[in-house]
Amino acid sequence: MILKLKKYNSYKYLKNFGKNNKGYITIYNKGGGKLKYQYKLIDFWYDNYNIDINYKIFLFKKIKTYFKNSYIGCILYLSYKFNYLQKYIVLNHNYILNSIYYITNINNIRLGSYIQLKYCKLGTYIYNISYNNKGSIFARSA
């Protein structure tokens, strides 16, 4: 199975292209067509934790994002409910490529599982905490 990553919204262009609000060129040496940065849109919401689904990591990189140096991975949800959705998420450095991880399987807590904080045992490593309707605002890197 060959997967293509979606490239929309992953590039950020220069803001003003060297022109003012009337459209006149004000800076002659500032181009507008060149890409300034290439962003990976990372999902910090983790809103799928009430459903038992599996996901598989098929891309794993250390990337300098806009807030920290962190490991991100492109994951593929292995469920027909999510129509095999692809997302970028923040990962720990001990992930293994092409292995299957779980969301809210309380009996099988291991590295990479999404679980609620009340189900965590004492001594488990926590690398990403998300808050209701605000996304991940407390700890966002591994």
Protein Blocks (a to p, Z undefined) as FASTA:
>chain_A
ZZdddfehkaccdfklopafkopafbfkbcfkbcfbdcddddfklpmlmbccddddfbdc
ddddfkbccddddddddbfkloopacdddddfkbcehiacdehiaklgcehiacdfklpc
ehiacfbdcdehkbjakbgcZZ
